[in-house]
Amino acid sequence: MEFDMVGIDAAIANAFRRILLAEVPTMATEKVFIYSNTSIVQDEVLAHRLGLIPIKADPRLFEYRNTGEESAEEEGSEIDTIQLQLKIKCSRNPRASKDSSDPRELYLNHMVYSKDIKWVPIGNQADVFADCCIGPVHDDILIAQLRPGQELDIVMHCVKGIGKDHAKFSPVATASYRLLPEITLLEVVEGEKAERLKQCFSRGVIDLEDINGTKVAKVVNSRLDTCSREVLRHSDLKNVVKLGRVRDHFIFTVESTGILPPDVLVTEAIKVLVAKCQRFLNELDSTAME
Amino acid sequence: MNFDLWETPTVQADGADEGCVTFVLHDEDHTLGNSLRYMIMKNADVEFCGYTITHPSESKINFRIQTRGGIPAAEPLRRGLNELSDVCQHVLNTFQARVNEFKERQEQPME
């Protein structure tokens, strides 16, 4: 999603960007219980890959799990944990022809995809989340490759966390902003020079208008410019334009991993900033009372 | 004078000047620090406002406010927090209104 924020200062726009990347909570696999892994992928590498798979579960419906008191084997309650299971075994395909060498024909289940991850509801989760299926966002993430006789038997616990703790909790593929470019022509450019000027910028930025028979260059849409500054390489054109940025017009680009839609992510990020301010206001008030 | 916020608040008096205070904010970084500094600098009573991250491994910031006219430093801090909160609320409302408008416009060609 792309949206424009106009009239705000860089400090606050940057704060939103930082919060989108690191402080909007999501659910991701934290604990991986490997009961059996005879594949060629090492346990820790497999666990790392599983942690990075985005899980489609609305984090606003879950609580944080408080660490510390619970031992490592603690199951976790239904309010803060999602349990997922991956149980797959590769076997030889009895129906394959004698002399084929294509692994897709020879073996069954030799590629472990994220669609093989199943949700195991704990407690009342089956009723609460009956309509929205909890599982990986994308079905076609390749996790591991197996050969006959190898199997994976894994149970995963997903908890709520923020990107600051580990990047797997980041809800955005990326979030960035750029400033709106501002191109001003300092003098009238016409004819062949105008043609060359048009070539210097990205397509659609400069248009040639027909005034009294000659073509005159006009800035039509500076938003499309990628700011390559090609025009400054030409000695006769570089004094004709002034390249700059509009200081308070931010063009945000937010790409979500699929857990939450990008407009929801932006609203959540703004709420996180409000919550931070509130926290300190409450602290101020409570210390002032003492 | 040091205020330790979000942990056991300890106040160390730095003479009698209440206008120059360094607040220690825990679990914060540039995200809140820079935006809060921007909001507080707009206040005309504030003579100096800045923040530093003492060490990048520790997530705490030293936020210093110096006021002119003997105003207690907690006041511009409170005002800055409220104003930042208001700015965010306004952004939230405007954004949600525009998104709803956009979604309605998307649905109209189908009707």
Interface residues (C-beta under 8 A of the other chain):
Chain A: F3 M5 I8 D9 A11 I12 N14 A15 R18 I19 A22 E23 D263 V266 T267 I270 K271 L273 V274 K276 C277 Q278 R279 F280 L281 E283 L284 T287 A288 E290
Chain B: F3 L5 W6 P9 V11 L25 E28 H30 T31 L32 N34 S35 L36 R37 Y38 A74 L77 R78 L81 N82 L84 S85 V87 C88 Q89 V91 L92 F95 Q96 R98 V99
